[in-house]
């Protein structure tokens, strides 16, 4: 089976969130199952800089929606041997900033053209006009940035690959002015409720959800949640009608997230020898300027700093927790008002609070390893990876019971401790008081060393590998082909 995996980011070349981790891991897991999986990604400046030996394999004239010619490059992600196809169009991708945002943090005004081109090329490679001697059986699209491919293929009216759309976060939909539907080559008749129209706008994601053969999302609970008004972001009705084609598959985590071999840690450890974790905590305290040599429990938080992630809930109860004697280590970037509140908290509690604005892969590993408790109080979380990283590192997480957090974290209580399933602490509603209570339950457990170690070991022996998820995706592909 041949799979073309189309994505807007891939670790380790370019990353803004969990999609990059999935894009770098799932195709590799599929290849280990004997699947010929290849990844198509835009040739951003930073990506091409890291792949100087990429080889041109095809040239394209200006395609619908773009005035610029482009070309396709072939490369291999050397560390893993993953085949890559890079869409090189300097006018659209050779620029500073991130894949979606300007250096000032605003959406690129031509994102509809930038990702419109990605979709045009993805559809071209999936049909009889492909310039390659390789044609996929399945095109696996990811989030709005590649979700237009199923609509383009449907209206091409020629033999083509089957399509699967994965929703990693329904809140990001790729909605643009209505005239872009026809400018990108779709017939005018496609712009309707039974098509690509979404409340008067042209929606890449709506197009994918309507036309794809199969839809997946990144946890069973989130698959159910997005069929409700609370989490459906206006698309719940469509998702309800497609519920038999909708599958929830929990992500795996990459093998580099293993404290026994983590190159970012000063001290490595495993569930049979936890002494290195205590040494990592002390090293992290020294690195971040936190008071070391104390028994203070260290709370870690690595996240985008947004309302969705519940950062405001942490800030709202931080002073009470700090009075309880905890330390707090934060790494992330996002909304300016949350960044400023965190900076003020750090200034008021020097030696007890550390805030690092930005993203640092190595520091993320060290915070997850060196912390005692990991905070992830998301208002919604389609899957989440950090809670799985934390459990793998013996750092029990505190999470809101939603989406993938509900599917992966088992709340600690007498029954779950007895049966060995307890792996963290969860709360029901996105309220400051509930988060505070859950953290204090965690702190009470932390003060009982035998119970705490049992909880750590429960999480560390969980199987979060990609193999099981890849097998489930393979079943979806076969169903789409049947």
PyMOL commands that set and color helices and strands:
alter all, ss='L'
color gray80, all
select helices_A, chain A and resi 18-32+45-50+90-93+111-125+144-146+149-156+180-183+188-190+204-211+220-225+236-241+243-245+275-288+311-323+336-348+361-370+386-392+403-408+414-419+432-446+449-460+466-481
alter helices_A, ss='H'
color red, helices_A
select strands_A, chain A and resi 2-6+36-42+55-60+70-77+82-88+138-142+162-167+175-176+197-198+201-203+214-217+246-248+298-302+327-332+353-357+373-376+397-400+424-427
alter strands_A, ss='S'
color yellow, strands_A
deselect
rebuild
show_as cartoon
